[in-house]
Amino acid sequence: MDTNRPAPNDLAARDRATRRLNQLTTGVALASVLSVAGFGALAAATDSGAGVTTTTSATTDTSTSGTTTSTTPTLEGGLAPSSVSGPAHATTGGS
């Protein structure tokens, strides 16, 4: 007598469990793909496509010997970016 061999009922139960696990995995994969597509469609429908706009105001100071013009960009809503005073330093991507 071979006791290591599973009973026929155990084989059928294992097949049902494997089939159920495969169906569950497929269902979760489809649900995740559909939810990503749904959120993408919702984002595309609600985005106006208009980014942040900037406006620039210019002031001219002619009280000194030369003419100095400074511009201050402001974001939509009247917010101005913070400024740093001191010498400017620009670099390029060269080494």
Residue pairs with C-beta under 8 A, 6 or more apart in sequence:
6 14
52 75
52 76
53 75
53 76
54 73
54 74
54 75
54 76
55 73
55 74
55 76
56 71
56 72
56 73
56 74
57 71
57 72
57 74
58 69
58 70
58 71
59 69
59 70
59 71
59 72
60 67
60 68
60 69
61 67
61 68
61 69
61 70
72 80
72 83
73 80
73 81
74 80
75 81
